């Protein structure tokens, strides 16, 4: 099996064939009616909801049951019952279980990738890379607790008969709420970090992709993770709210800023504050200076803007270009964009598949109208004649400074290009949004790059990345921290500071 990341490689013939066979099967059969997983058992409770295939909207991709308050309460209870034993299990044994789940996933890559393509419309390269990311997230977090030897350290003492240590301890039960765009990798990332740290978990994945997340539950069961340590409940925002309102000890959330901030607020109410680890949206800029290689910049911006149909939190949605190279960049970006193929994920030549749902298509049409009224469509703006939620990758120039299309997260294949006088103004414009997730710069000048890294308000930054101006972070390679409205804790996923956020500190003084 070829190992892919979001920014590397292409598939080999065997991988292609295996993926295509699995996609045909998944499409023909759809998911079984998915129940919840509570205390190691599948629970068929609640109304059935259906998820359509965004690439062929007259087909159903998956069916699952909506968890009500009773189901959520049972799942949280099961996680509470399992937490003491899991906490007391040495981290090496916990890691062994999680790594066994990773091995199971490794043996099911084409099948899981096909399900991801079916439910989210992502292309095969994006889907296979996402499965690989899930595996690497487990490995990264297991390695972190090993590298830190369980996060226990000796402290100073004032006398020979006093021994002082400090240790990080799990909170107990974490509720985990996932987004639609990486429904496998991010549910795994948040849940596995919580479990590596010794917490038990109740996961509620996105209602748009229940089948993808259910594969993780299958991996956990196959790995022999003890009953109740990992529980899965399906459903939409109502189920999410129930989980937030339940007596969990903390929530890990990845999704929109609006929902994430509401969750954080809720967890600060009540008898005491509970941790809300939130990773949220972005309005990610790529700056192009007068000293940039403009070909590199145009390709890097297009790849980051249109990969996964612009539905990555890290997608580049704003190019900010110094006036000396503005016309050249606009022309090259438009040309590169017109060469990208929109098509069904099963077609290996598709660069982007459909967007996730009808609401996103409506948002696209509204944005195109606004762009026509207030700016200029350089490329795209239309809808291909295909039987799903397809829209063209779109480049917009000449909008007035501060226009809402250059400020609000749109989450679709849509990038604006803003002209500025110099680097100073470019950085000001880049920072003029509430978000602070990813950012890129194209310059061949080291001093310009240093100025950018020093002043940019973003947690994940790149220079001269042709493979993706602002996208493609990978576990253990880039840490992924949202600043401002893109996160709440000042520490992110994928890197060395994630696992400890699922733990709290205790010092121990023992006098003999
Ligand atoms: P969303 O906020 O609409 O939904 C995310 C999850 O929250 C879903 O499971 C949903 O059912 C649940 N939910 C919705 N309302 C809720 C409520 N009131 N209480 C509790 N749960 C609720 O986000 P989405 O559309 O699934 O995902 C796209 C968003 O996620 C974008 O804003 C994107 O930038 C962001 N995202 C961020 C990162 C990151 O690492 N920073 C990664 C991926 C996606």
Boltz pocket constraint, residues with backbone or C-beta under 6 A from the ligand:
constraints:
  - pocket:
      binder: B
      contacts: [[A, 177], [A, 178], [A, 179], [A, 180], [A, 181], [A, 182], [A, 186], [A, 204], [A, 205], [A, 206], [A, 207], [A, 235], [A, 236], [A, 237], [A, 238], [A, 239], [A, 240], [A, 241], [A, 244], [A, 254], [A, 255], [A, 256], [A, 257], [A, 259], [A, 260], [A, 262], [A, 263], [A, 279], [A, 280], [A, 281], [A, 282], [A, 312], [A, 313], [A, 314], [A, 409], [A, 411], [A, 437], [A, 480], [A, 482], [A, 486]]
      max_distance: 6.0
